[in-house]
Amino acid sequence: MSGDPASAPFELGVCPWLAEKRNRRGSTRTVATFRGTEKFMGGIYVMEFETGERAARFVSTYSACPMWPVVARLPNPRQVFILAIELRAQQHGDFTQDSNTLTQRPELVGARSVVFRRDDGLLELFVDHSLRTGLLAHAPCGSECLKCPSYLAPCRGCPATIAFQVETQAPHCS
């Protein structure tokens, strides 16, 4: 980069994929770009809600989620289909098929029931998938990471927001 570093859009951080972005006040926040299928996990959720109206509200709320590129209602108006491409670094819950956080606690998303199938093979459909984190002040779904009891224990926050915390010494950067 050339010119005044303060005017540059990014400063390189600890890793090549980690940068700090200056805001208008001159302070910095962590911005990271994750590329490559090894950075993600794939799966499918089918959620059932009490009513079709609740299902429609869920689809409206979560359709902008960067981790769920497909959120759609199924022919049963109370059911929702989600194609999930979750970031391994987020650590927001258990993404295993046998004890997935949302299957165990569907009330976290307002659902009556959640079925989940883990399939990292789905990532092959999205070979160029990447995710740029730490850009928004608020989560697209309206969640407030800083008020969530699992924030930083173990969840790292919504990847879309400035609340997202990446480890500054990632193993592949040492």
C-alpha positions in Angstrom: 0.0 0.0 0.0 1.2 3.4 -0.7 0.4 6.8 0.7 -0.7 7.7 4.2 -1.5 4.5 6.2 -4.3 6.3 8.0 -6.2 6.8 4.7 -5.6 3.2 3.6 -8.7 1.0 3.7 -6.9 -1.8 5.5 -3.8 -2.4 7.6 -2.4 -5.9 7.6 -2.7 -7.5 11.0 -1.1 -10.6 12.5 -2.1 -12.9 9.6 -2.5 -12.3 5.8 -6.2 -12.9 6.2 -6.6 -10.6 9.2 -6.7 -6.8 8.9 -7.8 -3.9 10.9 -10.1 -1.3 9.4 -10.2 2.2 10.7 -13.6 3.7 11.5 -14.4 7.5 11.3 -13.0 8.1 14.8 -9.7 6.5 13.9 -10.1 3.4 16.1 -9.8 0.0 14.5 -11.8 -3.1 14.3 -10.9 -6.6 13.2 -11.8 -7.5 9.6 -11.1 -10.9 8.3 -11.8 -12.7 5.0 -12.3 -16.5 5.2 -11.8 -18.4 1.9 -11.6 -22.1 1.2 -13.9 -25.0 2.1 -11.7 -26.0 5.1 -12.8 -22.8 6.8 -16.5 -23.8 6.7 -18.9 -26.5 7.7 -22.0 -27.5 5.7 -25.4 -28.7 6.7 -29.1 -28.5 6.2 -31.8 -27.6 8.8 -35.5 -28.2 8.6 -37.3 -26.2 11.2 -41.0 -26.4 12.2 -42.8 -23.5 13.8 -46.1 -23.3 15.6 -47.7 -21.3 12.8 -47.0 -20.4 9.2 -46.9 -16.8 10.3 -44.0 -17.5 12.7 -42.2 -19.4 9.9 -42.7 -16.5 7.6 -41.3 -14.1 10.2 -38.3 -16.3 10.7 -37.6 -16.4 7.0 -37.9 -12.6 6.8 -35.6 -12.2 9.8 -32.8 -14.6 8.8 -32.8 -14.3 5.0 -29.9 -11.9 5.2 -27.7 -14.1 7.4 -24.2 -14.6 5.9 -24.0 -18.1 7.4 -27.3 -19.3 5.9 -27.3 -18.4 2.2 -30.6 -20.2 1.6 -33.5 -19.7 4.0 -36.9 -20.7 2.4 -40.3 -21.9 3.4 -41.2 -25.4 2.4 -44.6 -26.6 1.0 -45.8 -27.1 4.6 -46.1 -23.4 5.5 -44.9 -24.0 9.1 -41.6 -25.5 7.9 -38.4 -23.7 6.9 -35.4 -25.1 5.0 -31.9 -23.7 5.7 -28.7 -24.4 3.8 -26.0 -23.6 6.3 -22.4 -22.7 5.5 -21.1 -22.1 9.0 -17.7 -20.6 9.8 -15.6 -23.0 11.9 -14.1 -20.0 13.7 -17.4 -18.7 14.9 -17.9 -21.5 17.5 -21.4 -20.4 18.3 -22.7 -23.9 19.2 -22.5 -27.5 18.4 -22.6 -28.1 14.7 -22.5 -31.9 14.9 -25.4 -34.0 13.7 -25.9 -35.9 16.9 -26.0 -33.0 19.4 -26.6 -29.9 17.3 -27.4 -26.9 19.5 -30.5 -26.0 17.6 -31.9 -29.6 17.5 -31.4 -29.7 21.3 -32.8 -26.2 21.9 -35.2 -25.2 19.0 -36.6 -22.4 21.2 -33.3 -20.4 20.6 -34.7 -19.6 17.1 -38.4 -19.8 18.1 -39.0 -23.1 16.5 -41.1 -26.1 17.8 -38.6 -28.6 16.4 -35.4 -28.6 14.4 -33.9 -31.5 12.3 -30.3 -31.2 11.2 -28.0 -33.1 8.8 -24.3 -32.3 8.7 -22.8 -32.6 5.3 -19.6 -30.9 4.5 -19.9 -32.3 1.0 -22.4 -29.4 0.3 -19.4 -27.1 0.4 -18.3 -28.5 -3.0 -21.3 -26.7 -4.5 -19.8 -23.4 -3.2 -16.1 -23.7 -4.1 -15.6 -19.9 -4.4 -17.4 -19.2 -1.2 -15.8 -16.6 1.0 -16.9 -14.5 4.0 -15.8 -11.1 5.0 -16.3 -10.5 8.7 -16.6 -7.6 11.0 -18.2 -5.1 8.7 -21.6 -4.3 10.2 -22.6 -2.6 13.5 -25.6 -4.8 13.9 -26.4 -8.4 13.0 -28.6 -8.7 9.9 -31.1 -10.8 12.0 -31.3 -8.3 14.8 -29.5 -10.5 17.4 -27.4 -8.6 20.0 -24.2 -10.6 20.4 -22.9 -8.5 23.4 -26.1 -9.4 25.4 -26.0 -13.1 24.6 -24.9 -15.4 27.4 -22.8 -17.5 25.1 -20.9 -14.6 23.6 -17.2 -15.4 23.9 -18.1 -18.6 25.9 -17.7 -20.2 23.3 -19.4 -18.1 20.6 -17.3 -15.6 18.9 -20.3 -13.5 17.8 -22.0 -12.9 14.4 -19.4 -12.9 11.7 -21.1 -10.1 9.9 -20.6 -7.7 12.8 -17.9 -5.8 14.6 -18.7 -8.0 17.6 -17.1 -11.0 15.9 -13.9 -11.9 17.6 -11.3 -13.8 15.7 -8.3 -15.3 17.5 -5.3 -13.0 16.8 -2.8 -15.9 16.8 -4.4 -18.4 14.5 -2.4 -21.7 14.3 -1.8 -21.4 10.5 -0.3 -17.9 11.0 2.5 -18.7 13.5 
